[in-house]
Amino acid sequence: MEFSSKLLENAVLEMSNLPGIGKRTALRLVLHILKQPMQNTTAFTQAILDLKNNIKLCSSCHNISDHEVCEICTNPDRDHQTICVVEDIRDVMAIENTRTYKGIYHVLGGKISPIDGVGPSQLKITSLLEKVKQGTCKEIIFALSSTIEGDTTNFYIYKQLKGFDVETSTIARGIAIGDELEYADEVTLGRSLLHRIPFEKTLKSL
């Protein structure tokens, strides 16, 4: 792709570094930005800078937040005895969109994947176990994607929870095997949460 401007080329190169954005799409987006009034472009760049500089991870559940503790964790109307374990923040958003879940979350920040060099120590598993040790948690819901890595992570955490007085369940397999949670439609995801099953029943298929 030939560019008549080095400035344009650099902008397209940076834009194409975003996931799912090829150089042709990046060029289209950059040209769109060029056509916008300066105040629109300034507002856009300022929003990105504010996000990068000021966003926080909730000290309790590790979800993204504007504050030290997120609004879900500080909401007294949520069921703080039920913790839904998810892979990342996109899964929190997907479940919240179903409007069926009233508990709180724990964001692992990934899933166990030896081929990618991701082990238990790279995930937020220790802080989850600390919550359980406090004795206020009654149920852990595994809501990771139904992949080998997701199932492996579920099983690892399940083994770590042995000996604690806490129920473990997993979302019903209305989510197709191999599907990522964030791509499930809201109705299917909502029903999967409502009709969750004891985790022990899934071990026969592992």
N, C-alpha and C positions, 0 to 999 in steps of 0.2 A: 504494500500500500504506500503510494507516494504522497508526501505532504508538501504543500507550498509554504508552510510555516513550521518552524521548529517549536514554537509555543503550542501550536495546535497538536503537533506530533506528541509532545510531552504530556499534554492533557489527555489525549486519547490513550497513551500508554498507561497512565495512572488509572484511568477509568476502566481499562480492560483487565486490570488486576483484580477487580471485583469478581466474586464467584458468579458464574453463569453469563458473564458479559464478554462477548468476543469483540474483536477490533471494529467490525462494522457497526455493531450496536453501540460501542463506545463512541465512535465517530458521530453517530446520530444524536446521542445524548449530549456530547460536547457542543455540537452545532446548535442544539436546542438551547443550551445554557447561554451561548453567545447571543442568541436572539432576545433573551429576556432583559427587562430593564435592570439597571445596576442594583436597585434596591432589592429585587427578587434574588439576584445572585448573592448579594451580601447576606441576606437573611438565610439563604441555603447554607452558605459556608459557615456562618456563625452558629447555626443549629448543629452542624457536624462538629465544630470545635467545642461547643458547650457540652455535647454528648461525650466526646473523647476526654475532656478535661474534668468533668464533674460527675459522671456516672459512677455509681458505687455498686458493690455486690453486698446484698443483705448479709449481715453478720450471723444471722440465724439459719436462713434457708439457702443462701447463695444465689438468689434470684437478683436480677438487676433492679436497682432502686435509686431514687433521688436522695434517700436518707440512709442512715446507718442500718436501720431495720425497715424492711419493706412494709407497705400498707397491708398486705395479706397477713403477715405475721403479727402486726399490731392491732388487727381488727378483732375486737372482742366477740363479734358475732360468728367468727369462724370456729370450727371444731378443732381445738388444738391437741386433741387426743388421737387424731387421725392424720397420718403423714403420708402423702403421695410422693413416691420416689420417682424422679424423672431424669432424663439424660441432660437436657439443657433448657434454656429459658424459652425456646420456641415451643416446647412441650407444655410448659406452664400456660402460655398464651392459648394454645390449642384447647387445653382442658378448661380454662376459664371461659372460653367462648361457648362451651356447652351449657354453662350455667346450671350444672347438675351437681357439682362437687363443692362441698362446704368446709372441707378440712384445710390443712396447710400443706406445704410442699417441702421437698428437699431436693435441690438440684445437684447432681453428682458432677456435672461438668464433662461428661463423656461416658464411655462404657469400656469394660475390660476387653482389650484387643491386642494380644501378644504380637501379632503380625505387624501392628502399627506401633509397637513399643509402649503400649498403654497398659500398665498394671494397676492393681488396687491402690498402690501408694500415690498414684497420680490423680485419683478421684477423691471426692469429698465423702469418703465412707466413714472415716474416724469420727467426724463431727456428728454424723447420723447415729453412730453407736453411742456417743456421749448423750444424745437426747434420750435414747432408749434407757440408758443407765439411770437417768433422773427419775424414771418410774411414772412419768406423766403420760407417756404414749401408750395407747391401747391397741392400735392397729397400724401396720405398715402396708401400704398398697404399692406393689411393684407395677409401674406404668412405663417400662422401657419398651423400645421397639421389639417386635417379635422376630429377632434375628439371632443367629448363634451367639453373637457378642452380647446382645441384650439378655438372652437366657443365661449365659455364663455369669454375667454380672448379678442377675437376680439370685442365682444359686449361691454365689460367693457370699452375698450379703445375708441370705437366708441362713447359711452355715454359721456366720458370725453372730447371728441373733439367737442361736440355740442357747437355752438356759435362761433367757429373759422371758418375763411374763408379758408377751406381746403377740397378738395375732398377726399373721402374714397372709396377704391375699394378692391376687394378680388380676389385672383387667381381663374380662372375658375375651375369647379369641374371635370377636367380631372384627378385630383388626387382622387382616390377612397376614399369613406367615411371610416374613421378610419386609413388611411395610414399616416405614418410619411413622412415628406417632403424629408428627406435625402435618402429614399429608392426609390423614384420615378425615372424613367428613364429620361435622359436629354431631349429627344424630347417632352415627355408629360409635363414635368415641364416647358420647354420653351414655349410651346403653351399655357399653363395655365396662364403664365405671360402676354403673348401677348394679349390674349383674356380675360383679367380680366374684371370683371363686377362691377358696383356700389354696395357698401356694402349694401345699403338700400334694394336692391332686394333680398338679402339673408335672411332678417329678417322674412319673411313670413314662412320660414322653421324652424325657431328657436323655 
